[in-house]
C-alpha cells in the first residue's frame, strides 16, 4: 500500500521528532552494552559501529522520506497569472 503525500509528510515528521531520538538512545545504549561486554572497543571498531547504526535507521524508512521535499504531486496546479 503506497502512502499518500500527506501521510508520508506526517510520518516523516513523526520519525524525525519522536522515533529518531528514541533510536539514538537505543543505539548508544547498545554500543555501551557492547563496549562493556567485550571489555572495550578500539576507536575504529567504535567508529564502524556508530556509522553502521547511523545508516541502519534510514534503510527501512527510505520510502517514507522519498519525495517529501517536492511539491505535492496530487495538488491542483496554482494559477500562474
C-alpha positions in Angstrom: 0.0 0.0 0.0 1.5 3.3 -1.1 1.4 6.2 1.3 -0.1 9.5 0.1 2.0 12.6 0.0 0.3 14.0 3.2 0.8 10.7 5.0 4.5 10.5 4.1 5.0 14.1 5.2 3.3 13.4 8.6 5.2 10.1 9.1 8.5 11.8 8.2 7.8 14.4 10.9 7.0 11.8 13.4 10.1 9.8 12.6 12.4 12.9 12.9 10.8 14.3 16.1 10.0 11.1 18.0 11.4 7.9 16.6 14.9 9.1 15.7 15.7 10.4 19.1 14.5 7.2 20.6 16.6 5.2 18.2 19.6 7.3 19.2 19.1 6.4 22.8 18.7 2.7 21.9 21.8 2.8 19.7 24.0 4.5 22.3 22.7 2.1 25.0 23.5 -0.9 22.7 27.0 0.5 22.0 27.7 0.9 25.7 26.5 -2.6 26.4 28.7 -4.0 23.6 31.6 -2.0 24.9 31.1 -3.4 28.4 30.5 -6.9 27.2 33.7 -7.0 25.1 35.8 -5.2 27.6 36.2 -2.2 25.4 36.3 -1.4 21.7 39.0 0.1 19.6 38.4 3.5 18.1 38.0 2.1 14.6 35.5 -0.6 15.8 33.5 2.0 17.7 33.5 4.3 14.6 32.4 1.5 12.4 29.6 0.6 14.9 28.3 4.1 15.1 28.5 4.6 11.3 26.6 1.3 10.8 24.0 2.2 13.3 23.7 5.7 11.7 23.0 4.2 8.3 20.8 1.3 9.6 17.8 3.5 10.6 17.2 5.0 7.2 17.1 1.8 5.2 13.5 0.7 6.2 12.3 4.3 6.3 13.5 5.5 2.9 10.1 5.2 1.3 8.6 7.5 3.9 11.1 10.3 3.2 11.2 9.8 -0.6 9.7 12.9 -2.4 8.7 14.7 0.8 10.6 17.8 -0.1 9.0 18.0 -3.5 5.7 19.8 -4.3 2.6 17.7 -3.7 2.0 15.8 -7.0 -1.7 15.4 -6.2 -2.3 19.1 -5.6 -4.1 21.2 -8.2 -1.7 23.5 -10.1 -2.0 27.1 -9.0 -2.9 29.7 -11.5 0.3 31.3 -12.8 -1.3 34.6 -13.9 
